[in-house]
């Protein structure tokens, strides 16, 4: 079970990086940083459950 959680965590992290790169390209650094924090907060909430 722990390995599954790690796999999901890595997938979320990869997805987060992709989203951050896309946001930086589209919006700029400031907007991307805010979105990244929101996304990471949500991701950690999911992992904690």
C-alpha positions as CSV (number, residue, x, y, z in Angstrom):
1,X,0.0,0.0,0.0
2,X,2.8,2.4,0.8
3,X,4.4,1.8,-2.6
4,X,1.1,2.7,-4.2
5,X,0.9,6.0,-2.3
6,X,4.5,6.8,-3.4
7,X,3.6,6.1,-7.0
8,X,0.6,8.4,-6.8
9,X,2.7,11.0,-5.1
10,X,5.3,10.9,-7.8
11,X,2.6,11.1,-10.5
12,X,1.1,14.2,-8.8
13,X,4.5,15.7,-8.5
14,X,5.2,15.2,-12.2
15,X,1.7,16.6,-13.1
16,X,2.4,19.6,-10.8
17,X,5.7,20.3,-12.6
18,X,4.0,20.1,-16.0
19,X,1.2,22.4,-14.8
20,X,3.8,24.9,-13.4
21,X,5.7,24.9,-16.6
22,X,2.5,25.5,-18.6
23,X,1.4,28.3,-16.3
24,X,4.8,30.0,-16.5
25,X,4.6,29.9,-20.2
26,X,1.0,31.2,-20.3
27,X,0.7,33.6,-17.4
28,X,4.1,34.4,-16.1
29,X,6.0,33.6,-12.9
30,X,3.8,35.3,-10.4
31,X,0.5,33.6,-11.3
32,X,2.3,30.2,-11.7
33,X,3.8,30.4,-8.2
34,X,0.4,31.0,-6.7
35,X,-1.2,28.2,-8.6
36,X,1.7,25.9,-7.7
37,X,1.2,26.5,-4.0
38,X,-2.6,25.9,-4.3
39,X,-2.0,22.7,-6.3
40,X,0.7,21.4,-3.8
41,X,-1.5,22.1,-0.8
42,X,-4.4,20.1,-2.4
43,X,-2.0,17.3,-3.4
44,X,-0.6,17.0,0.1
45,X,-4.2,16.9,1.5
46,X,-5.0,14.0,-0.8
47,X,-1.8,12.2,0.1
48,X,-2.4,12.6,3.9
49,X,-5.8,10.9,3.8
